[in-house]
Amino acid sequence: MRQARNCTSVVFSRSSNKFTPPEFPGYHCVGWVKQAHGLRGELFVQLYARKADWLSDLNNIFLLAPGNSTLKTWDVEYARPHKDGLILKVKGVSDRNVSETMRKSGVYIPQDLLKAEEGEAPYLAQVLGFKVVDPQGVVLGEIVGFGSNGPQDLLQLKRENGVEALVPFVEAYLQHIDFDKHQVKMDLPPGLLDLEEE
């Protein structure tokens, strides 16, 4: 999984996604417009993942303005990485006054951009809703979200008893991801989930 915001290994995972399920089927929220940038209508987009592995495939961006319930489509003129986000220029916005009105908008991309090719590490969004099972196939919980403790991604598991727990999503624990069965097989240290529930 190619990394983004918070993973231990660039080879292991990429987390180009918001840490909650998307509000719009087929789209995924990857950040928000933090501020206008410069005088030519550019936007500084803060990314949840702090990195955009999908940037080279981006042709359109979808913004959700505060208070709105529908996404607005914008053609991308150019976009480039900048700090923990990107500088974005959309067609039809050419001055700072207009770009200022776009502040705090949610930034969405098509969900298809968050699908890894065979042999690539998957995006975290691809395992949302998967069951986490132990080496014997016992279900430990369902992945309902993601988090971070800084150096590594965390899976937010909802257990059968309704309690939620955070599990480090690291190579040391991961055994296999089965996309057909929608399962993530992990060998967790004894007592880890018990500690999370205390």
Secondary structure in CASP SS format (residue, H / E / C, confidence):
PFRMAT SS
TARGET T0000
AUTHOR 0000-0000-0000
METHOD secondary structure of the structure
MODEL  1
M C 1.00
R C 1.00
Q C 1.00
A C 1.00
R C 1.00
N C 1.00
C C 1.00
T C 1.00
S C 1.00
V C 1.00
V C 1.00
F C 1.00
S C 1.00
R E 1.00
S C 1.00
S C 1.00
N C 1.00
K C 1.00
F C 1.00
T C 1.00
P C 1.00
P C 1.00
E C 1.00
F C 1.00
P C 1.00
G C 1.00
Y E 1.00
H E 1.00
C E 1.00
V E 1.00
G E 1.00
W E 1.00
V E 1.00
K E 1.00
Q E 1.00
A E 1.00
H E 1.00
G C 1.00
L C 1.00
R C 1.00
G C 1.00
E E 1.00
L E 1.00
F E 1.00
V E 1.00
Q E 1.00
L E 1.00
Y C 1.00
A C 1.00
R C 1.00
K C 1.00
A C 1.00
D C 1.00
W C 1.00
L H 1.00
S H 1.00
D H 1.00
L C 1.00
N C 1.00
N E 1.00
I E 1.00
F E 1.00
L E 1.00
L E 1.00
A C 1.00
P C 1.00
G C 1.00
N C 1.00
S C 1.00
T C 1.00
L C 1.00
K E 1.00
T E 1.00
W E 1.00
D E 1.00
V E 1.00
E E 1.00
Y E 1.00
A E 1.00
R E 1.00
P E 1.00
H E 1.00
K C 1.00
D C 1.00
G E 1.00
L E 1.00
I E 1.00
L E 1.00
K E 1.00
V E 1.00
K C 1.00
G C 1.00
V C 1.00
S C 1.00
D C 1.00
R H 1.00
N H 1.00
V H 1.00
S H 1.00
E H 1.00
T C 1.00
M C 1.00
R C 1.00
K C 1.00
S C 1.00
G E 1.00
V E 1.00
Y E 1.00
I E 1.00
P E 1.00
Q H 1.00
D H 1.00
L H 1.00
L H 1.00
K C 1.00
A C 1.00
E C 1.00
E C 1.00
G C 1.00
E C 1.00
A C 1.00
P C 1.00
Y E 1.00
L H 1.00
A H 1.00
Q H 1.00
V H 1.00
L C 1.00
G C 1.00
F C 1.00
K E 1.00
V E 1.00
V E 1.00
D C 1.00
P C 1.00
Q C 1.00
G C 1.00
V C 1.00
V E 1.00
L E 1.00
G E 1.00
E E 1.00
I E 1.00
V E 1.00
G E 1.00
F E 1.00
G E 1.00
S E 1.00
N C 1.00
G C 1.00
P C 1.00
Q C 1.00
D E 1.00
L E 1.00
L E 1.00
Q E 1.00
L E 1.00
K E 1.00
R C 1.00
E C 1.00
N C 1.00
G C 1.00
V C 1.00
E E 1.00
A E 1.00
L E 1.00
V E 1.00
P E 1.00
F C 1.00
V C 1.00
E C 1.00
A C 1.00
Y C 1.00
L E 1.00
Q E 1.00
H E 1.00
I E 1.00
D E 1.00
F C 1.00
D C 1.00
K C 1.00
H C 1.00
Q E 1.00
V E 1.00
K E 1.00
M E 1.00
D C 1.00
L C 1.00
P C 1.00
P C 1.00
G C 1.00
L H 1.00
L H 1.00
D H 1.00
L H 1.00
E H 1.00
E H 1.00
E C 1.00
END
